[in-house]
Structure formats: structure tokens, C-alpha cells
């Protein structure tokens, strides 16, 4: 699969994450059948900020619920603010009740 096709596949899954929920880079990679490509999912989401369409990349966190990609959102608090606008509580850069808010595309799609 070409990189641009993979990135577009990541975007399509990311757009399906429900408002107020989060998923992980690894969960997206598993859904796409490329379980070892969570870093590439992160690269795709980093590049999504240049897309003309809205990609809710702020809803994707690391496997522990940490806002590991927050430095790609313009300010150090933008990712947290976007999540909190959706009712997601973040404390010390970690999603509170991560297990409850976790959306698994493998199960949901």
C-alpha cells in the first residue's frame, strides 16, 4: 500500500471516532490490518493538520491514554482543549477514564 493510500485510510477511520470518545494509534493500525504500524498512523495524523478536511486527530492518543501527539496541535494545550470541548477530562496529559472512553474500530466498524 502506498503511503498516501495508507494515510487516507487512517483519516477515514479517524473521522469515524465518535464525539467525546478516543482511540489509539495501535487500534487504528490493527483495524487497518497493519498492527505494527502505529507510528506510521501517528505520522499520518501529524500530516492531517495540512488537510483541507477536518480530521479529528485530537481523539487519538497512545495506548495508555496519554496525549503523546499534543505538540503537533499548534499550542501545548490545544489537543487537551479540543478533547475537553467534547467532555473528555484530561489530567496531567492523560485521558481520565480512558478505558471507558476508548473506541475500538475493530469492534465498532
C-alpha positions as CSV (number, residue, x, y, z in Angstrom):
1,X,0.0,0.0,0.0
2,X,1.4,3.4,-0.9
3,X,1.9,5.9,1.9
4,X,-0.7,8.3,0.5
5,X,-3.3,5.4,0.4
6,X,-2.4,4.4,4.0
7,X,-2.6,8.0,5.3
8,X,-6.1,8.3,3.6
9,X,-7.2,5.1,5.2
10,X,-6.0,6.4,8.6
11,X,-8.0,9.6,8.0
12,X,-11.2,7.7,7.1
13,X,-11.0,5.7,10.4
14,X,-10.2,8.7,12.4
15,X,-13.2,10.6,11.0
16,X,-15.4,7.8,12.4
17,X,-14.3,8.2,16.0
18,X,-17.4,9.4,17.9
19,X,-17.5,12.8,19.5
20,X,-16.4,12.5,23.1
21,X,-14.5,9.2,22.6
22,X,-10.8,8.4,22.0
23,X,-8.9,5.6,20.3
24,X,-5.2,4.8,20.0
25,X,-2.7,4.7,17.2
26,X,-2.4,1.0,17.6
27,X,-6.1,0.4,17.5
28,X,-6.3,2.2,14.1
29,X,-3.3,0.2,12.9
30,X,-4.9,-3.1,13.9
31,X,-8.1,-2.1,12.2
32,X,-6.2,-1.5,9.0
33,X,-4.5,-4.9,9.2
34,X,-1.1,-3.4,9.9
35,X,-0.7,-4.0,13.7
36,X,2.9,-2.9,13.7
37,X,2.4,0.4,12.1
38,X,1.1,2.6,15.0
39,X,4.0,5.0,14.4
40,X,3.0,5.4,10.8
41,X,-0.5,6.1,12.0
42,X,0.9,8.9,14.1
43,X,2.8,10.3,11.2
44,X,-0.3,10.3,9.1
45,X,-2.2,12.1,11.8
46,X,0.6,14.7,12.2
47,X,0.3,15.3,8.4
48,X,-3.5,15.6,8.7
49,X,-3.2,19.1,10.0
50,X,-2.5,20.2,6.4
51,X,-5.6,18.5,5.1
52,X,-8.5,20.7,3.7
53,X,-11.0,18.5,5.5
54,X,-11.4,18.2,9.3
55,X,-9.6,15.1,10.7
56,X,-10.3,14.8,14.5
57,X,-6.7,13.7,15.2
58,X,-7.1,15.0,18.8
59,X,-9.2,11.9,19.5
60,X,-6.2,9.6,19.0
61,X,-3.9,9.0,22.0
62,X,-1.3,6.5,22.9
63,X,-2.1,3.1,24.4
64,X,-2.0,4.4,27.9
65,X,-4.4,7.3,27.1
66,X,-1.6,9.9,27.1
67,X,-1.7,12.9,24.8
68,X,1.6,11.9,23.2
69,X,0.9,13.9,20.0
70,X,-0.1,17.2,21.7
71,X,3.0,19.0,20.3
72,X,1.5,18.8,16.8
73,X,-1.5,20.9,17.6
74,X,0.0,24.4,17.5
75,X,0.0,25.1,21.2
76,X,0.8,22.8,24.1
77,X,-2.8,22.8,25.3
78,X,-4.8,22.7,22.0
79,X,-5.3,19.0,22.0
80,X,-6.4,19.0,25.6
81,X,-8.8,21.8,24.9
82,X,-10.3,20.1,21.9
83,X,-10.9,17.0,24.0
84,X,-12.3,18.9,26.9
85,X,-14.7,20.7,24.5
86,X,-16.1,17.2,23.8
87,X,-16.5,16.4,27.5
88,X,-13.3,14.4,27.8
89,X,-11.4,15.1,31.0
90,X,-7.6,15.3,30.8
91,X,-5.4,15.4,33.8
92,X,-1.6,15.6,33.5
93,X,-1.8,15.0,29.8
94,X,-3.8,11.7,30.3
95,X,-7.4,10.9,29.5
96,X,-9.4,10.3,32.6
97,X,-11.5,7.1,32.4
98,X,-9.6,6.1,29.3
99,X,-10.9,2.5,29.3
100,X,-14.5,3.8,29.4
101,X,-14.0,6.3,26.6
102,X,-11.9,4.0,24.4
103,X,-13.4,3.4,21.0
104,X,-12.2,0.3,19.2
105,X,-12.6,0.4,15.5
106,X,-12.1,-3.3,15.2
107,X,-15.3,-3.9,17.3
108,X,-17.2,-0.8,16.1
109,X,-16.7,-0.9,12.4
